[in-house]
Amino acid sequence: MSQFGSPEPDAAVFVISVAAELTGLHPQTLRTYERMGLITPGRTGGGGRRYSPRDIELLRDIAQLTSSGIGIEGVRRILELENRIAALSQRNEELLLELQATREALRAAAAGNRPASRLPAIPVPDAGQSIVVWRRGRG
């Protein structure tokens, strides 16, 4: 639980009746969305469904999209694209951090503050060639 007593975003705590009430959807609709693969609630040892706050938000998004006239396959595609955007954004952040670290290493090396053995391998380019920079394995 968070410091204010609300569950963590991925903590599966809500039974299907509470999830249905929180989203304004019928419990059978929640079961249908699960069968279609739009949502995957947690399960108890006895097999009962448990929905997380993140699941509730997803169900609300699905309900909003369907109520605006988007078909269920359209909703599936939108969710798929949103997940892809999130993954690409995260990867972009990782690459930006790596680029920043590489630039800092090159600046430090150019200033003479870093031993040559710790530098990324950089071939000297001829006219018309590009520079390829990579990081040696950590070890």
Steps between C-alpha positions, in 0.01 A plus 500: 500500500609857443561732791139624487340157519400465135619187319802502271408531128563131427365354827209272408256585778152561355250216455300496179189660653703795632688533169166502316364769731816713472493485120127510437522173306308179558702211651420291190658774286817474709504123444450554125789748485715245679406226250585739217840569653439869562569461871662239720394530863694330776366178649465376854602149600138396451482656152308818586578808296676794664538832322771757565461879488686486166241245376220734611653787300537276196136390529391863526700581186340208316153612613567856384624384160207265442248761613645743246416252223828313456457130439673244718762420234572872471540513877738205486710676236504828694615320816766313303630826352498674838705214646742521210537877543574452871764234425662715231501803730673300771759368252556852370571620856749215548676587175515869590663416835749273326579770244552755776736265686696434179531871428621564855757221467624644172524851649691364800735309270556803279587701810745228606299400806431141405742216429506380141410144605160622627402678178243373255663364184495773234647448155649805331275575205619569147314751289147373437503247784308514824619450856369197685503516881424210729553409860730218595349225713498561871724271686 
